[in-house]
Amino acid sequence: MKTRISILIDEAILKEAQECGLNISQTCEYTLKEITALIKSKAWFGRQTHNLSENLTVSALPSRGQDCQVGDLEVEGSNPSPGIQSMPGIVVDKVVDWNAFEDYLLKGHDVRVARDYVSYAQKWIDCLRSGDLSKVLVLSPGRRRMVMASLSALAKFLGAYQDWQQLTKRYSLKWAGRSSTDIILERFQKVKDPNEIFDWIKQVKEERPELSDFIDLMAITGMRMVEAFNCYNMIIQLSKEGKIIEYYKDQTLEHYKFKDVFIRGNKKIFISFTPEQLINRIAKNEPLNSWMSVQKLVTKQGLPSRFSDVREAHATFFTKYLKDSEIDFLHGRVSTNVFMRNYFNPALIVDLKTRVFQAIQEIEAKIK
């Protein structure tokens, strides 16, 4: 049975604890349990304890199964540590600099993903402090992957990644959600008409003509939504500045020249063969506000958001003209196999652009 009480906490300490993502009630209860166990232990028999709260700051409390030593409590002023050391699991014994964590994430992720990771890590940091992932086990597969990705990134940032690996192993938590077989079976059932996606593209262009050039860019290049958004706005910006040659030449968008924008962790895009007419049309448009605003413009018309299916259709259609390794390269999926790591060089495939433009001409005919 729980009892409701009121306590007074220094405002600065409360703010610092909240920034760490601590649950105040649970932290107080846990601390009281540990201090009570410590006072009752044989190491403290006969010692004066009535001034304990005034003279001591909790820094590293032992679990009940451990022998209690005077050194487990830290006298105020003797290098106190902010926060409470966790139970067996991952030790998070310092205030997390969330701004620094976000900067760390931005080196390999886009802004949206980095902010999502920070948000999830703040909400679930107690799992690291306690070493208890039981709450993660009952989450839906999608949410569980997001929580695990966020906590994994935080553990790396805190230098506790090995502890995190041991913790996930203890709970038999794995990244994989659906099996590869389930994913393939779902894909078989998702599209029954081969022209379904192309018809959707034509419908979007009809309902939202201001998105025509953007959706054409996605259909022709197979870029991810965020990549297409960044590419679209960059074409407009560089064209206005008279610097489009720095990005587009010989019918090729050279994304690799802008590493910070297009080379993001596991999400990469190196080049895209694109007709000059499309580039010229895009250059005359106004920049898009955000990729999310594009989705909203489509869904407001009562249309489903099928942007990810456009990329899938592009890759499938291109198998008529390109090998798997060539499609993987154009989609930014560089495999870790020996051939792709050490030998594959698209510059040596002299007819690659020719075959790509043959596929593009067919796609253009289907989405007009």
ChimeraX attribute file (.defattr): number of C-alpha atoms within 10 A of each C-alpha:
attribute: neighborCount
match mode: 1-to-1
recipient: residues
	/A:1	2
	/A:2	4
	/A:3	4
	/A:4	5
	/A:5	5
	/A:6	5
	/A:7	5
	/A:8	6
	/A:9	9
	/A:10	7
	/A:11	9
	/A:12	9
	/A:13	12
	/A:14	14
	/A:15	12
	/A:16	15
	/A:17	17
	/A:18	13
	/A:19	14
	/A:20	21
	/A:21	17
	/A:22	21
	/A:23	13
	/A:24	12
	/A:25	10
	/A:26	11
	/A:27	15
	/A:28	13
	/A:29	10
	/A:30	14
	/A:31	15
	/A:32	12
	/A:33	13
	/A:34	17
	/A:35	17
	/A:36	11
	/A:37	17
	/A:38	24
	/A:39	17
	/A:40	12
	/A:41	14
	/A:42	13
	/A:43	13
	/A:44	15
	/A:45	11
	/A:46	8
	/A:47	9
	/A:48	9
	/A:49	11
	/A:50	8
	/A:51	8
	/A:52	12
	/A:53	10
	/A:54	9
	/A:55	12
	/A:56	14
	/A:57	18
	/A:58	20
	/A:59	20
	/A:60	18
	/A:61	23
	/A:62	20
	/A:63	15
	/A:64	12
	/A:65	6
	/A:66	9
	/A:67	12
	/A:68	20
	/A:69	14
	/A:70	10
	/A:71	10
	/A:72	14
	/A:73	18
	/A:74	18
	/A:75	17
	/A:76	14
	/A:77	9
	/A:78	8
	/A:79	9
	/A:80	15
	/A:81	16
	/A:82	16
	/A:83	21
	/A:84	21
	/A:85	20
	/A:86	21
	/A:87	17
	/A:88	15
	/A:89	20
	/A:90	24
	/A:91	20
	/A:92	22
	/A:93	16
	/A:94	13
	/A:95	15
	/A:96	18
	/A:97	11
	/A:98	16
	/A:99	10
	/A:100	11
	/A:101	19
	/A:102	21
	/A:103	14
	/A:104	15
	/A:105	22
	/A:106	18
	/A:107	14
	/A:108	17
	/A:109	21
	/A:110	18
	/A:111	14
	/A:112	10
	/A:113	16
	/A:114	20
	/A:115	17
	/A:116	15
	/A:117	25
	/A:118	20
	/A:119	15
	/A:120	17
	/A:121	26
	/A:122	20
	/A:123	16
	/A:124	20
	/A:125	22
	/A:126	20
	/A:127	18
	/A:128	25
	/A:129	20
	/A:130	17
	/A:131	20
	/A:132	19
	/A:133	19
	/A:134	11
	/A:135	10
	/A:136	18
	/A:137	13
	/A:138	10
	/A:139	12
	/A:140	10
	/A:141	15
	/A:142	12
	/A:143	13
	/A:144	20
	/A:145	18
	/A:146	17
	/A:147	22
	/A:148	22
	/A:149	16
	/A:150	23
	/A:151	24
	/A:152	21
	/A:153	22
	/A:154	26
	/A:155	22
	/A:156	13
	/A:157	16
	/A:158	17
	/A:159	13
	/A:160	17
	/A:161	17
	/A:162	12
	/A:163	18
	/A:164	23
	/A:165	14
	/A:166	13
	/A:167	19
	/A:168	18
	/A:169	11
	/A:170	13
	/A:171	13
	/A:172	9
	/A:173	17
	/A:174	12
	/A:175	13
	/A:176	11
	/A:177	13
	/A:178	10
	/A:179	9
	/A:180	10
	/A:181	9
	/A:182	11
	/A:183	11
	/A:184	11
	/A:185	11
	/A:186	11
	/A:187	12
	/A:188	10
	/A:189	8
	/A:190	10
	/A:191	13
	/A:192	9
	/A:193	9
	/A:194	10
	/A:195	13
	/A:196	11
	/A:197	22
	/A:198	22
	/A:199	15
	/A:200	18
	/A:201	23
	/A:202	18
	/A:203	15
	/A:204	22
	/A:205	20
	/A:206	12
	/A:207	16
	/A:208	14
	/A:209	13
	/A:210	16
	/A:211	18
	/A:212	18
	/A:213	18
	/A:214	23
	/A:215	22
	/A:216	20
	/A:217	22
	/A:218	23
	/A:219	25
	/A:220	25
	/A:221	22
	/A:222	26
	/A:223	25
	/A:224	20
	/A:225	20
	/A:226	16
	/A:227	19
	/A:228	20
	/A:229	22
	/A:230	16
	/A:231	21
	/A:232	22
	/A:233	20
	/A:234	17
	/A:235	24
	/A:236	22
	/A:237	17
	/A:238	16
	/A:239	20
	/A:240	12
	/A:241	9
	/A:242	10
	/A:243	12
	/A:244	18
	/A:245	13
	/A:246	13
	/A:247	19
	/A:248	21
	/A:249	13
	/A:250	11
	/A:251	15
	/A:252	15
	/A:253	23
	/A:254	19
	/A:255	20
	/A:256	15
	/A:257	14
	/A:258	12
	/A:259	12
	/A:260	14
	/A:261	18
	/A:262	23
	/A:263	21
	/A:264	15
	/A:265	12
	/A:266	11
	/A:267	16
	/A:268	22
	/A:269	24
	/A:270	19
	/A:271	20
	/A:272	23
	/A:273	21
	/A:274	21
	/A:275	17
	/A:276	14
	/A:277	9
	/A:278	14
	/A:279	20
	/A:280	13
	/A:281	13
	/A:282	22
	/A:283	20
	/A:284	12
	/A:285	17
	/A:286	12
	/A:287	16
	/A:288	17
	/A:289	10
	/A:290	12
	/A:291	14
	/A:292	12
	/A:293	11
	/A:294	19
	/A:295	16
	/A:296	13
	/A:297	17
	/A:298	19
	/A:299	14
	/A:300	9
	/A:301	11
	/A:302	10
	/A:303	15
	/A:304	12
	/A:305	15
	/A:306	14
	/A:307	19
	/A:308	13
	/A:309	17
	/A:310	23
	/A:311	21
	/A:312	16
	/A:313	18
	/A:314	23
	/A:315	19
	/A:316	12
	/A:317	16
	/A:318	21
	/A:319	13
	/A:320	11
	/A:321	16
	/A:322	16
	/A:323	11
	/A:324	12
	/A:325	16
	/A:326	22
	/A:327	20
	/A:328	16
	/A:329	20
	/A:330	21
	/A:331	22
	/A:332	21
	/A:333	17
	/A:334	20
	/A:335	12
	/A:336	9
	/A:337	8
	/A:338	9
	/A:339	11
	/A:340	16
	/A:341	11
	/A:342	9
	/A:343	8
	/A:344	15
	/A:345	12
	/A:346	14
	/A:347	9
	/A:348	8
	/A:349	10
	/A:350	9
	/A:351	10
	/A:352	16
	/A:353	17
	/A:354	12
	/A:355	14
	/A:356	21
	/A:357	17
	/A:358	13
	/A:359	19
	/A:360	21
	/A:361	12
	/A:362	13
	/A:363	18
	/A:364	13
	/A:365	9
	/A:366	14
	/A:367	19
	/A:368	12
